[in-house]
């Protein structure tokens, strides 16, 4: 069944008013008809089952026929700090990150970043990708996308638990680090930051600076992962360790 994210103001007294863009999608792309049922959510943790009563390109309308608690969000709030990379690869990281359970995305620049800050149109596109991935994957909320920051500001505001995967780390595997954190309950109900570098990787000085600010340098294994893949692997490792997949 098709799922749509709507602002809470679109649901009024069991009536659902679809905005123009979604109305057009319903009518022209999905070719839904009066009497078809869809799911609507607005980030409050509830899925609304809706029957379409008006199907129009500009203003479709439906009625709520039932509600059910949405997919439970992970207890651990994961923020993925992803250095700017090629736009299509960044979009992949956003899409797959939403699907696995990441709660917040923060683009950043560092020494080896090759791409400039995204403009408003790019941010709008990325927000749409996040919303659509939330709809597709059954998330009960739409993860936040923050404005681009610099690496120096990033490491100055890390959560108590922050992981920085680095290809030159030889001692601390992410599995061992997570197991230790799990055993001493350092991450129970907490936030976890994952900091992923650009295509060329972090410099040793950047990793050193991050560690001085509380980050933990970890290895993701012997294989070198693409920048857009590393954050997904790290996030899945965290969620798997804490049975939050």
C-alpha positions, 0 to 999 in steps of 0.5 A: 500500500502506498505511503505518504508523508504529510504535514500534520495540518493536512489531517483535520477531523478524520479528513485528509487533504493532499497537497498539489504535488502528492495529488498529482502523484496520486492521479498521474503517476500512481493512477489511484482511483476513488475508493483506493486506500493509502497510508498517511503519516505525519511523524507522530508515530501513527500510521493513518489508513485513508480511503480516497474520496476525491482524486484530483490533480491539484486537490485530492481528499480522503477519509481516515478509516483506521489508525495503527502505531507506526514502525517503532524507531530505534532507541539509539538516535544515530546522527550520520556526519557525512563529508560532501562527496559527488551529489549522486553518491551523497543521495545514495547515502541519504536514501540507504541511511534512512532505510536502515534507521539513521535519524539525522544527517549532517553534511560537512567539509574537511581538508580533502573535501572536493565539493562545495556547499550544496545550494538551496535546490540541492538541499530541497532535492535531498530533503525530498529523497529523505522523505520518499525513503521514509515513505518507502521504508515504513519509517514513522518519522522523517529524519532531519537534514542539517545545514553543512558545517565545517569539520572543526565545528563538528568535532567541537559538538560531538555526542558522548559516543562518537565513532570515526571509521578510519581506514588506517585504524589497525587496533579498534574494530567496530565490533569490539568497540561496540561490544565493550560499549554495550557491556558497560551500557555506555550507549543505552538509550543514547545518541551515537554520532558516526563521522565519515570522511570524503573520498580521499579519507581523513588526514591523520591530523583530523582523526587525531583532532577528533579523538582529542574531542572524544571520538573513537577511531574504529576500523570497519574491516580489511576492505576499503569501503566507498565513502557513501557505503561506510556510514551505512555499514557503521550504522547497521553495526550499531543497530545490530549490536543493540538489537535495534534493526 
